[in-house]
Amino acid sequence: MSIPSRRHLPLLAGVVALAVWPLVFSSAYDLRVFTLAGIYAILVIGYQFIFGHAGALALTQGAFFGLGAYITGLLGAKLGWSALATLPLSIMGPMLLAVIIAAPVLRLETHYFALATLGIAQILLLVAIRWESVTGGANGLPGIPALTFLDVAVPGGLPMVLFVWSVVALAGLFAWQAMRGLYGRAFHVMRSNELLAASIGIDSARLRAVAFLLSAGFAGVAGALYAHTIRVVSPEVLEFHVMVACLSMAVIGGRTGVAGAILGAVVLVHLPEWFRGLQDYYLIAYGVALLAMIIVAPEGLAGLLGQAAGTTPSRRAGRIAGAVAPATGESRFRAEAKAAAPLLSVQAIGKRFGGIQALRDVSFDVRSGEIVGLIGPNGSGKTTLINIATGLYAADAGRILFDGRSLTGMRPAAIARLGIARTFQAVHLVEEMLAVDNVAVAVAARRPLRLGRALTRPLRDRAMQSARAEALAIMDRLGIVEAAWHRAGGLPHGTKRQLEIARALALSPQLVFLDEPAAGLNASEQRQLAGQLKSLAEGGLTLLVVEHNMPFLMSIADRMVCLDEGKRIAEGTPSEIRANPAVLGAYFGAASVTPGSRQ
């Protein structure tokens, strides 16, 4: 059996099982339950956008589901509209609500976001109960017509099953197409490390808003189909148990895969039916079964099956190794010779954190093609200055100019796309992602990522191939191309450091901030890195390097700037800095520096 067939065997088996299921369990009740499983699958596929891909615990999915059901119920039962008219409105209604609440709610994080979205769901529930003249109050809205398109009714039973599961297939295809390429990789980066996402130009706020809108639209579709299936809508569709069921299905099946959404929906909708024979004890058995699945398959049932049938990175490398693009003769980072005007101008920067003055009146310039070392004892403000320059912090005083343009007020993603890249003091990689894709997603982020482009790309993803080829060329230049098809988390520390630099270079920057790039490297790796950085600078790239390893930094730096207690105390060539009494005093204490002493 070939490797591709092994990888797709669980998917093929699942498709066959779904096709056979309604034929084996063909009673009217079984078909109704299977229809509800399909409706919940659509709901969970939508929920995966915000909960799985965006990593936000939204508790509004049940509310969007109920709103879609009520729109269909009101227009169908009271006005006699067909599904052709009600379905678009059942999608637009939840999406409009999502737009209204997105601005205040999506700014929140962790449990605050969850509580805010839960509050919105409770408000809708109260409206449904109290607005009796419209919603029917606690009694709900009976008499919802059967599903009808172009005056052709879809009867219950097998035809309804086929219709609902056809919608599941379309919803799954939409989600798979959107998330299978670089757009999905950007979500993965954002979910893993939002700070990292911002540093390579990924607009996390935009991605999260898109995910929230998609989740609402899918929930509206599920709610409309639920209303036509049950033929009555009551406040029960807005109650918290719907949200709990959706969340459980996403966790049990898998947070990010279409197969996981379908597995979770089918299993959890049918699980109570399988345990009915236990009578008073079926809820206990239900809970034990859920707990067991979470323990056995923390990545969901789809993840468990994928691990059983997946290929190893080395096998995959054998199939795609031919994708390496040869490096071009002309450096991508070549710029004009060192310009008269500074590329980066730090002007009187000040920053306070509570009672601590982290930076005070710091000024210096960096010219194109230079390697400037930024040194100082721990706590002197070096990383704080980089965070201000890259938009993570706002300065209390002063400004920073890049190529004559003020960076004040710019968001980190916009600064990254302007031509400023960075690495971090601690290694920041998406460890579950292939090394090459850690770099390729930065290539793609050089221009804003759009859902429309993701949905319209062909089956053969040329954008992904092009980004990977460019990533491989950069990795080849740094001597780490052999690690391309391995998971980033399993690489040696030195390779991870170089992979971070490769990702920064993938932004095609003019300026790169390197925060302790030599930390944790052995002597051989330090020599290799020093040569690479010199080569990049000779090609026109400008580097500002924060480093405590003085022999390493002095071997590559053109100039050095020293900070102490948030102030600039010295600036000059490495030899001048080595002999500067103020620098020696900052590192070793004033008492250890005698007049005329040198080190």
Disulfide bonds with the S-S distance in Angstrom:
none
